[in-house]
Amino acid sequence: MNSLAEYSSPLIYESEYGGYTDDFDVFCSTVTKGEALDIACGTGRNT
């Protein structure tokens, strides 16, 4: 498997990083209530 293969398959990415939540506090502390734009990049785990 090449070094970028994990990013070409959502199933592989989620199996490796789906349980990682250490960065949620950073995202949640910077977002205020209101509207958000999801530009459909990645698996959507932060939205």
KOLKEZA-126604 format. One record per atom (N, C-alpha, C, O, CB): residue number from 1; residue in three letters; atom name; x, y, z. Coordinates in pm, whole numbers, plus 50000, padded with zeros to 5 digits. Each point is the difference from the previous one (the first is absolute). Glycine has a CB too. Layout:
{seq = NUM&type = ALA&atom = CA&px = X&py = Y&pz = Z}
...
# end
This chain:
{seq = 1&type = MET&atom = N&px = 50085&py = 49882&pz = 50000}
{seq = 1&type = MET&atom = CA&px = 49915&py = 50118&pz = 50000}
{seq = 1&type = MET&atom = C&px = 50090&py = 50124&pz = 50000}
{seq = 1&type = MET&atom = O&px = 50092&py = 50011&pz = 50081}
{seq = 1&type = MET&atom = CB&px = 49721&py = 49865&pz = 50042}
{seq = 2&type = ASN&atom = N&px = 50159&py = 50216&pz = 49786}
{seq = 2&type = ASN&atom = CA&px = 50081&py = 50122&pz = 49997}
{seq = 2&type = ASN&atom = C&px = 49958&py = 50093&pz = 50114}
{seq = 2&type = ASN&atom = O&px = 49901&py = 49975&pz = 50068}
{seq = 2&type = ASN&atom = CB&px = 50127&py = 50003&pz = 49681}
{seq = 3&type = SER&atom = N&px = 50046&py = 50126&pz = 50270}
{seq = 3&type = SER&atom = CA&px = 49979&py = 50088&pz = 50115}
{seq = 3&type = SER&atom = C&px = 49869&py = 50081&pz = 49992}
{seq = 3&type = SER&atom = O&px = 49955&py = 50052&pz = 50102}
{seq = 3&type = SER&atom = CB&px = 50292&py = 49963&pz = 49919}
{seq = 4&type = LEU&atom = N&px = 49694&py = 49995&pz = 49863}
{seq = 4&type = LEU&atom = CA&px = 49876&py = 50076&pz = 49986}
{seq = 4&type = LEU&atom = C&px = 49877&py = 49912&pz = 49986}
{seq = 4&type = LEU&atom = O&px = 49888&py = 50052&pz = 49989}
{seq = 4&type = LEU&atom = CB&px = 50244&py = 50127&pz = 49907}
{seq = 5&type = ALA&atom = N&px = 49884&py = 49690&pz = 50104}
{seq = 5&type = ALA&atom = CA&px = 49888&py = 49908&pz = 49979}
{seq = 5&type = ALA&atom = C&px = 49892&py = 50017&pz = 50105}
{seq = 5&type = ALA&atom = O&px = 49881&py = 49988&pz = 49969}
{seq = 5&type = ALA&atom = CB&px = 50276&py = 49851&pz = 49926}
{seq = 6&type = GLU&atom = N&px = 49881&py = 50188&pz = 50228}
{seq = 6&type = GLU&atom = CA&px = 49900&py = 50014&pz = 50105}
{seq = 6&type = GLU&atom = C&px = 49905&py = 50116&pz = 49976}
{seq = 6&type = GLU&atom = O&px = 49887&py = 50000&pz = 50050}
{seq = 6&type = GLU&atom = CB&px = 50277&py = 49902&pz = 50108}
{seq = 7&type = TYR&atom = N&px = 49879&py = 50197&pz = 49765}
{seq = 7&type = TYR&atom = CA&px = 49915&py = 50116&pz = 49972}
{seq = 7&type = TYR&atom = C&px = 49910&py = 49979&pz = 49879}
{seq = 7&type = TYR&atom = O&px = 49908&py = 50078&pz = 49979}
{seq = 7&type = TYR&atom = CB&px = 50268&py = 50065&pz = 50121}
{seq = 8&type = SER&atom = N&px = 49848&py = 49754&pz = 49821}
{seq = 8&type = SER&atom = CA&px = 49917&py = 49975&pz = 49883}
{seq = 8&type = SER&atom = C&px = 49878&py = 49916&pz = 50032}
{seq = 8&type = SER&atom = O&px = 49909&py = 49988&pz = 49917}
{seq = 8&type = SER&atom = CB&px = 50295&py = 50029&pz = 49943}
{seq = 9&type = SER&atom = N&px = 49792&py = 49924&pz = 50257}
{seq = 9&type = SER&atom = CA&px = 49887&py = 49917&pz = 50039}
{seq = 9&type = SER&atom = C&px = 49943&py = 50047&pz = 50134}
{seq = 9&type = SER&atom = O&px = 50069&py = 49991&pz = 50102}
{seq = 9&type = SER&atom = CB&px = 50029&py = 49814&pz = 49772}
{seq = 10&type = PRO&atom = N&px = 49778&py = 50243&pz = 50129}
{seq = 10&type = PRO&atom = CA&px = 49941&py = 50043&pz = 50126}
{seq = 10&type = PRO&atom = C&px = 49996&py = 49888&pz = 50104}
{seq = 10&type = PRO&atom = O&px = 50014&py = 50025&pz = 50120}
{seq = 10&type = PRO&atom = CB&px = 49851&py = 50140&pz = 49753}
{seq = 11&type = LEU&atom = N&px = 50115&py = 49712&pz = 50083}
{seq = 11&type = LEU&atom = CA&px = 49992&py = 49887&pz = 50094}
{seq = 11&type = LEU&atom = C&px = 50133&py = 49977&pz = 50070}
{seq = 11&type = LEU&atom = O&px = 50004&py = 49975&pz = 50121}
{seq = 11&type = LEU&atom = CB&px = 49821&py = 49922&pz = 49737}
{seq = 12&type = ILE&atom = N&px = 50285&py = 50112&pz = 50068}
{seq = 12&type = ILE&atom = CA&px = 50132&py = 49984&pz = 50060}
{seq = 12&type = ILE&atom = C&px = 50030&py = 50117&pz = 50093}
{seq = 12&type = ILE&atom = O&px = 50049&py = 49980&pz = 50111}
{seq = 12&type = ILE&atom = CB&px = 50030&py = 49893&pz = 49686}
{seq = 13&type = TYR&atom = N&px = 49891&py = 50248&pz = 50158}
{seq = 13&type = TYR&atom = CA&px = 50025&py = 50119&pz = 50082}
{seq = 13&type = TYR&atom = C&px = 49923&py = 49992&pz = 50131}
{seq = 13&type = TYR&atom = O&px = 50056&py = 50022&pz = 50107}
{seq = 13&type = TYR&atom = CB&px = 49983&py = 50114&pz = 49686}
{seq = 14&type = GLU&atom = N&px = 49831&py = 49832&pz = 50199}
{seq = 14&type = GLU&atom = CA&px = 49917&py = 49992&pz = 50121}
{seq = 14&type = GLU&atom = C&px = 50047&py = 49889&pz = 50094}
{seq = 14&type = GLU&atom = O&px = 49993&py = 50015&pz = 50122}
{seq = 14&type = GLU&atom = CB&px = 49814&py = 50074&pz = 49745}
{seq = 15&type = SER&atom = N&px = 50240&py = 49800&pz = 50076}
{seq = 15&type = SER&atom = CA&px = 50047&py = 49892&pz = 50087}
{seq = 15&type = SER&atom = C&px = 50125&py = 50041&pz = 50077}
{seq = 15&type = SER&atom = O&px = 50023&py = 49951&pz = 50111}
{seq = 15&type = SER&atom = CB&px = 49881&py = 49882&pz = 49730}
{seq = 16&type = GLU&atom = N&px = 50177&py = 50255&pz = 50102}
{seq = 16&type = GLU&atom = CA&px = 50122&py = 50044&pz = 50067}
{seq = 16&type = GLU&atom = C&px = 49980&py = 50123&pz = 50088}
{seq = 16&type = GLU&atom = O&px = 50061&py = 50011&pz = 50106}
{seq = 16&type = GLU&atom = CB&px = 50065&py = 49894&pz = 49702}
{seq = 17&type = TYR&atom = N&px = 49790&py = 50189&pz = 50149}
{seq = 17&type = TYR&atom = CA&px = 49988&py = 50128&pz = 50069}
{seq = 17&type = TYR&atom = C&px = 49860&py = 50030&pz = 50054}
{seq = 17&type = TYR&atom = O&px = 49981&py = 50103&pz = 50065}
{seq = 17&type = TYR&atom = CB&px = 50200&py = 49976&pz = 49788}
{seq = 18&type = GLY&atom = N&px = 49722&py = 49835&pz = 50121}
{seq = 18&type = GLY&atom = CA&px = 49863&py = 50025&pz = 50039}
{seq = 18&type = GLY&atom = C&px = 49980&py = 50019&pz = 50150}
{seq = 18&type = GLY&atom = O&px = 49908&py = 50072&pz = 50041}
{seq = 18&type = GLY&atom = CB&px = 50027&py = 49797&pz = 49763}
{seq = 19&type = GLY&atom = N&px = 50148&py = 50069&pz = 50278}
{seq = 19&type = GLY&atom = CA&px = 49987&py = 50013&pz = 50144}
{seq = 19&type = GLY&atom = C&px = 50080&py = 50114&pz = 50060}
{seq = 19&type = GLY&atom = O&px = 49994&py = 50023&pz = 50121}
{seq = 19&type = GLY&atom = CB&px = 49966&py = 49736&pz = 49884}
{seq = 20&type = TYR&atom = N&px = 50115&py = 50313&pz = 49912}
{seq = 20&type = TYR&atom = CA&px = 50083&py = 50110&pz = 50049}
{seq = 20&type = TYR&atom = C&px = 49913&py = 50122&pz = 50028}
{seq = 20&type = TYR&atom = O&px = 49935&py = 50052&pz = 49909}
{seq = 20&type = TYR&atom = CB&px = 50263&py = 49861&pz = 49960}
{seq = 21&type = THR&atom = N&px = 49800&py = 50131&pz = 50255}
{seq = 21&type = THR&atom = CA&px = 49916&py = 50114&pz = 50036}
{seq = 21&type = THR&atom = C&px = 50076&py = 50109&pz = 50074}
{seq = 21&type = THR&atom = O&px = 49938&py = 50096&pz = 50048}
{seq = 21&type = THR&atom = CB&px = 49872&py = 49748&pz = 49963}
{seq = 22&type = ASP&atom = N&px = 50321&py = 50145&pz = 49999}
{seq = 22&type = ASP&atom = CA&px = 50078&py = 50099&pz = 50074}
{seq = 22&type = ASP&atom = C&px = 49988&py = 50142&pz = 49943}
{seq = 22&type = ASP&atom = O&px = 50020&py = 50098&pz = 50073}
{seq = 22&type = ASP&atom = CB&px = 50137&py = 49719&pz = 49986}
{seq = 23&type = ASP&atom = N&px = 49811&py = 50195&pz = 49815}
{seq = 23&type = ASP&atom = CA&px = 49992&py = 50133&pz = 49939}
{seq = 23&type = ASP&atom = C&px = 49860&py = 50062&pz = 50008}
{seq = 23&type = ASP&atom = O&px = 49984&py = 50117&pz = 49963}
{seq = 23&type = ASP&atom = CB&px = 50199&py = 49813&pz = 49884}
{seq = 24&type = PHE&atom = N&px = 49718&py = 49997&pz = 50200}
{seq = 24&type = PHE&atom = CA&px = 49864&py = 50054&pz = 50007}
{seq = 24&type = PHE&atom = C&px = 49990&py = 50121&pz = 50092}
{seq = 24&type = PHE&atom = O&px = 49928&py = 50095&pz = 49969}
{seq = 24&type = PHE&atom = CB&px = 49986&py = 49677&pz = 49985}
{seq = 25&type = ASP&atom = N&px = 50156&py = 50228&pz = 50157}
{seq = 25&type = ASP&atom = CA&px = 49996&py = 50114&pz = 50091}
{seq = 25&type = ASP&atom = C&px = 50049&py = 50127&pz = 49933}
{seq = 25&type = ASP&atom = O&px = 49946&py = 50108&pz = 50025}
{seq = 25&type = ASP&atom = CB&px = 50089&py = 49736&pz = 50166}
{seq = 26&type = VAL&atom = N&px = 50066&py = 50144&pz = 49725}
{seq = 26&type = VAL&atom = CA&px = 50054&py = 50116&pz = 49928}
{seq = 26&type = VAL&atom = C&px = 49893&py = 50054&pz = 49906}
{seq = 26&type = VAL&atom = O&px = 49976&py = 50121&pz = 49997}
{seq = 26&type = VAL&atom = CB&px = 50260&py = 49787&pz = 50019}
{seq = 27&type = PHE&atom = N&px = 49701&py = 50004&pz = 49907}
{seq = 27&type = PHE&atom = CA&px = 49897&py = 50045&pz = 49905}
{seq = 27&type = PHE&atom = C&px = 49879&py = 50057&pz = 50072}
{seq = 27&type = PHE&atom = O&px = 49948&py = 50105&pz = 49962}
{seq = 27&type = PHE&atom = CB&px = 50130&py = 49723&pz = 49876}
{seq = 28&type = CYS&atom = N&px = 49877&py = 50105&pz = 50265}
{seq = 28&type = CYS&atom = CA&px = 49879&py = 50043&pz = 50072}
{seq = 28&type = CYS&atom = C&px = 50021&py = 50132&pz = 50073}
{seq = 28&type = CYS&atom = O&px = 49905&py = 50077&pz = 50016}
{seq = 28&type = CYS&atom = CB&px = 50031&py = 49684&pz = 50011}
{seq = 29&type = SER&atom = N&px = 50184&py = 50267&pz = 50016}
{seq = 29&type = SER&atom = CA&px = 50025&py = 50125&pz = 50072}
{seq = 29&type = SER&atom = C&px = 50009&py = 50120&pz = 49907}
{seq = 29&type = SER&atom = O&px = 49990&py = 50114&pz = 50046}
{seq = 29&type = SER&atom = CB&px = 50128&py = 49754&pz = 50128}
{seq = 30&type = THR&atom = N&px = 49900&py = 50110&pz = 49697}
{seq = 30&type = THR&atom = CA&px = 50012&py = 50112&pz = 49907}
{seq = 30&type = THR&atom = C&px = 49873&py = 50027&pz = 49921}
{seq = 30&type = THR&atom = O&px = 49989&py = 50102&pz = 49933}
{seq = 30&type = THR&atom = CB&px = 50251&py = 49845&pz = 50050}
{seq = 31&type = VAL&atom = N&px = 49664&py = 49964&pz = 50025}
{seq = 31&type = VAL&atom = CA&px = 49876&py = 50014&pz = 49923}
{seq = 31&type = VAL&atom = C&px = 49891&py = 50058&pz = 50090}
{seq = 31&type = VAL&atom = O&px = 49980&py = 49957&pz = 50113}
{seq = 31&type = VAL&atom = CB&px = 50085&py = 49848&pz = 49739}
{seq = 32&type = THR&atom = N&px = 49866&py = 50293&pz = 50094}
{seq = 32&type = THR&atom = CA&px = 49887&py = 50057&pz = 50072}
{seq = 32&type = THR&atom = C&px = 49870&py = 49951&pz = 49935}
{seq = 32&type = THR&atom = O&px = 50002&py = 49950&pz = 49888}
{seq = 32&type = THR&atom = CB&px = 50134&py = 50255&pz = 50178}
{seq = 33&type = LYS&atom = N&px = 49754&py = 49809&pz = 50004}
{seq = 33&type = LYS&atom = CA&px = 49872&py = 49956&pz = 49947}
{seq = 33&type = LYS&atom = C&px = 49964&py = 50087&pz = 49880}
{seq = 33&type = LYS&atom = O&px = 50011&py = 50122&pz = 50005}
{seq = 33&type = LYS&atom = CB&px = 49915&py = 49798&pz = 50223}
{seq = 34&type = GLY&atom = N&px = 50030&py = 50015&pz = 49666}
{seq = 34&type = GLY&atom = CA&px = 49962&py = 50073&pz = 49881}
{seq = 34&type = GLY&atom = C&px = 50007&py = 49910&pz = 49878}
{seq = 34&type = GLY&atom = O&px = 49982&py = 49879&pz = 50011}
{seq = 34&type = GLY&atom = CB&px = 50098&py = 50332&pz = 50091}
{seq = 35&type = GLU&atom = N&px = 49946&py = 49847&pz = 49786}
{seq = 35&type = GLU&atom = CA&px = 50006&py = 49926&pz = 49876}
{seq = 35&type = GLU&atom = C&px = 50141&py = 49953&pz = 49973}
{seq = 35&type = GLU&atom = O&px = 50097&py = 50061&pz = 50045}
{seq = 35&type = GLU&atom = CB&px = 49711&py = 50071&pz = 49867}
{seq = 36&type = ALA&atom = N&px = 50202&py = 49758&pz = 50012}
{seq = 36&type = ALA&atom = CA&px = 50132&py = 49946&pz = 49963}
{seq = 36&type = ALA&atom = C&px = 49995&py = 49952&pz = 49857}
{seq = 36&type = ALA&atom = O&px = 49895&py = 49958&pz = 49951}
{seq = 36&type = ALA&atom = CB&px = 50152&py = 49975&pz = 50288}
{seq = 37&type = LEU&atom = N&px = 50064&py = 50072&pz = 49695}
{seq = 37&type = LEU&atom = CA&px = 50012&py = 49951&pz = 49864}
{seq = 37&type = LEU&atom = C&px = 50088&py = 49876&pz = 50001}
{seq = 37&type = LEU&atom = O&px = 50115&py = 50005&pz = 50042}
{seq = 37&type = LEU&atom = CB&px = 49857&py = 50228&pz = 49863}
{seq = 38&type = ASP&atom = N&px = 49973&py = 49655&pz = 50050}
{seq = 38&type = ASP&atom = CA&px = 50075&py = 49876&pz = 49989}
{seq = 38&type = ASP&atom = C&px = 50036&py = 49984&pz = 49853}
{seq = 38&type = ASP&atom = O&px = 49912&py = 49977&pz = 49917}
{seq = 38&type = ASP&atom = CB&px = 49971&py = 49915&pz = 50285}
{seq = 39&type = ILE&atom = N&px = 50245&py = 50120&pz = 49766}
{seq = 39&type = ILE&atom = CA&px = 50042&py = 49997&pz = 49859}
{seq = 39&type = ILE&atom = C&px = 50029&py = 49859&pz = 49950}
{seq = 39&type = ILE&atom = O&px = 50063&py = 49983&pz = 49895}
{seq = 39&type = ILE&atom = CB&px = 50030&py = 50245&pz = 50136}
{seq = 40&type = ALA&atom = N&px = 49863&py = 49672&pz = 50043}
{seq = 40&type = ALA&atom = CA&px = 50007&py = 49860&pz = 49958}
{seq = 40&type = ALA&atom = C&px = 50143&py = 49953&pz = 49976}
{seq = 40&type = ALA&atom = O&px = 50028&py = 49933&pz = 49900}
{seq = 40&type = ALA&atom = CB&px = 49749&py = 50094&pz = 49998}
{seq = 41&type = CYS&atom = N&px = 50312&py = 50007&pz = 50191}
{seq = 41&type = CYS&atom = CA&px = 50136&py = 49950&pz = 49993}
{seq = 41&type = CYS&atom = C&px = 50017&py = 49893&pz = 50107}
{seq = 41&type = CYS&atom = O&px = 49972&py = 50024&pz = 50118}
{seq = 41&type = CYS&atom = CB&px = 50113&py = 50198&pz = 49794}
{seq = 42&type = GLY&atom = N&px = 49961&py = 49663&pz = 50049}
{seq = 42&type = GLY&atom = CA&px = 50025&py = 49894&pz = 50097}
{seq = 42&type = GLY&atom = C&px = 49875&py = 49923&pz = 50036}
{seq = 42&type = GLY&atom = O&px = 49902&py = 49998&pz = 49925}
{seq = 42&type = GLY&atom = CB&px = 50284&py = 50136&pz = 50162}
{seq = 43&type = THR&atom = N&px = 49818&py = 49802&pz = 50029}
{seq = 43&type = THR&atom = CA&px = 49892&py = 49911&pz = 50042}
{seq = 43&type = THR&atom = C&px = 49889&py = 50072&pz = 50075}
{seq = 43&type = THR&atom = O&px = 49895&py = 49941&pz = 50023}
{seq = 43&type = THR&atom = CB&px = 50271&py = 49878&pz = 49989}
{seq = 44&type = GLY&atom = N&px = 49853&py = 50304&pz = 50025}
{seq = 44&type = GLY&atom = CA&px = 49897&py = 50076&pz = 50071}
{seq = 44&type = GLY&atom = C&px = 50002&py = 49979&pz = 50150}
{seq = 44&type = GLY&atom = O&px = 49903&py = 50036&pz = 50067}
{seq = 44&type = GLY&atom = CB&px = 49961&py = 49949&pz = 49730}
{seq = 45&type = ARG&atom = N&px = 50241&py = 49958&pz = 50257}
{seq = 45&type = ARG&atom = CA&px = 50004&py = 49970&pz = 50144}
{seq = 45&type = ARG&atom = C&px = 49997&py = 50125&pz = 50085}
{seq = 45&type = ARG&atom = O&px = 49955&py = 49993&pz = 50114}
{seq = 45&type = ARG&atom = CB&px = 50172&py = 49802&pz = 49834}
{seq = 46&type = ASN&atom = N&px = 49919&py = 50318&pz = 50003}
{seq = 46&type = ASN&atom = CA&px = 49998&py = 50122&pz = 50080}
{seq = 46&type = ASN&atom = C&px = 49866&py = 50072&pz = 49995}
{seq = 46&type = ASN&atom = O&px = 49971&py = 50081&pz = 50088}
{seq = 46&type = ASN&atom = CB&px = 50271&py = 49940&pz = 49871}
{seq = 47&type = THR&atom = N&px = 49677&py = 49951&pz = 49940}
{seq = 47&type = THR&atom = CA&px = 49870&py = 50064&pz = 49993}
{seq = 47&type = THR&atom = C&px = 49901&py = 49925&pz = 50083}
{seq = 47&type = THR&atom = O&px = 49884&py = 50039&pz = 50007}
{seq = 47&type = THR&atom = CB&px = 50167&py = 50045&pz = 49767}
# end
